[in-house]
């Protein structure tokens, strides 16, 4: 296989880092709801915000996709992409997992970090293709996994170009292009990841998912930051 054809795409939640008791981006959204609550007091009595503010994680985990999208749209929009990146970077280094007490970006699977490094050492480009927010992942994935931001595909906010204080900025809108966590992933691979056809026909980038990894190993969250 030629170097230009060497592509491996990985799921993130439950594959590269843990996903229990709920997706980690939901914890980020919880903290964003709390931070924005003074501007939106009606959220105390309005779903899906009310359950989240009460700490009812079972109700949050059982929410349909459209409710999760509503939460993300309400808490991730209205700011510039640079502002959002700064908020994510601060959160990912200071927030702690409720069970282990470790930063969320340390709740990664060491065997997977080693697999990523092995693939890259053998000429593969490693991508993330996830239903999670692409703007949420890009600020920290390179440090955690060695995957650069431009090799991350995920759900994303619709964007607009604006001038703020005379400066051009890109602003996140309260609308999402959601990557379905199942059928949406191969579509995302086809749409955003280009491979070079070989003499034997087109190359297909296969996604390494949580289910495929569980068939090979039972991963354990690493005890500390990756040394890879």
Helices and strands as residue ranges (DSSP letters): G 3-5, E 7-10, H 24-36, G 37-39, G 41-45, H 49-53, H 57-61, H 65-76, H 81-94, G 104-106, H 110-121, E 125-133, H 134-138, H 141-145, G 149-151, E 152-164, E 167-177, H 183-192, E 207-208, H 210-214
